[in-house]
Each structure stands twice: as C-alpha cells, then as structure tokens.
Amino acid sequence: MQFVGQKLFAFRDTRRAWGRQAVLFGLVGAAAFLLNVALFDLAVRFVPIPYLLSRIATQFAVYVGFCLPLWSRIFAGSAARAVTP
C-alpha cells in the first residue's frame, strides 16, 4: 500500500516499471528498518533524551536522510519530466 501511494501520489510516477521499483522500494524499506534499529539503539544508549523523543528523532533522521533520497531516485523519471517544459 505504501509503495502504491508513494509511486502514484507522492512522486506522481506513471512509468510501467512497477516490478523493478517495488523490489527497490522493498530493499530501501528493509535497509531503513535495520538503520532505524541501529540508530535507535545508539540514541537510547548515548543521548540523554526521553525514549519517545529518541524514537521520533531517529525515525525522522532515517526517513529524511536515507529513505526519501533513495525513493526520489527510484521514482525520478516522471516527476523530472513533469517539471521540465
């Protein structure tokens, strides 16, 4: 569901490369999960902030610093053409 939403609504990608993009999207999601686990563990151990704030901060950092740039590359084709006259 998230893949379809990102492809069609967030990035407005109309290309037919669904299979390849789905695999790449899944790989980014799996890597993001592992990165979230590692960063959260480090944050809880070494940064003196509340648990919930650590969770929010690490998820935001992984989303903005890892997922979004890679998803932008996966779905870049149609969005780039739509902006260019």
C-alpha positions in Angstrom: 0.0 0.0 0.0 2.8 2.4 0.9 4.6 1.6 -2.4 1.5 2.5 -4.4 0.9 5.7 -2.5 4.5 6.8 -2.9 4.6 5.9 -6.6 1.3 7.4 -7.7 0.6 10.2 -5.3 3.8 11.4 -3.7 6.1 11.1 -6.7 3.4 11.1 -9.5 5.3 8.4 -11.3 3.4 7.0 -14.2 6.1 4.7 -15.7 5.3 1.0 -16.0 8.4 -0.2 -14.1 6.3 -1.5 -11.2 8.2 -4.7 -10.6 11.7 -3.2 -10.5 10.5 -0.2 -8.5 8.7 -2.5 -6.0 11.8 -4.5 -5.4 14.0 -1.4 -4.9 11.4 0.1 -2.7 11.3 -3.0 -0.6 15.1 -3.1 -0.3 15.1 0.5 0.8 12.5 -0.3 3.4 14.4 -3.3 4.7 17.6 -1.3 5.0 15.7 1.6 6.7 14.4 -0.8 9.3 17.9 -2.0 10.1 19.2 1.6 10.2 16.3 2.6 12.5 17.1 -0.2 14.9 20.8 0.6 15.0 20.3 4.4 15.3 17.7 4.0 18.0 19.9 1.7 20.0 22.7 4.3 19.8 20.4 7.1 20.7 18.9 5.3 23.7 22.4 4.3 25.0 24.3 7.6 24.5 21.9 10.5 24.2 20.1 11.6 27.4 16.7 12.3 25.9 13.3 10.6 26.6 12.5 7.3 24.9 9.7 8.7 22.7 11.7 11.6 21.6 14.6 9.3 20.6 12.2 7.2 18.6 10.8 10.2 16.7 14.2 11.7 16.1 15.8 8.5 14.8 12.8 7.7 12.5 12.8 11.2 11.1 16.6 11.1 10.5 16.3 7.8 8.7 13.3 9.0 6.6 14.8 12.3 5.6 18.4 11.2 5.3 18.0 7.8 3.8 14.6 6.8 2.5 13.5 10.0 0.8 16.6 10.5 -1.2 16.6 6.9 -2.4 12.9 6.9 -3.2 13.4 10.1 -5.1 15.9 8.2 -7.3 13.6 5.2 -7.7 10.6 7.3 -8.8 12.6 10.2 -10.5 11.5 9.6 -14.1 8.0 11.0 -14.4 8.5 13.8 -11.8 11.5 15.2 -13.6 9.6 15.2 -17.0 6.6 16.9 -15.4 8.6 19.8 -14.2 10.6 20.3 -17.4 8.7 22.3 -20.1 
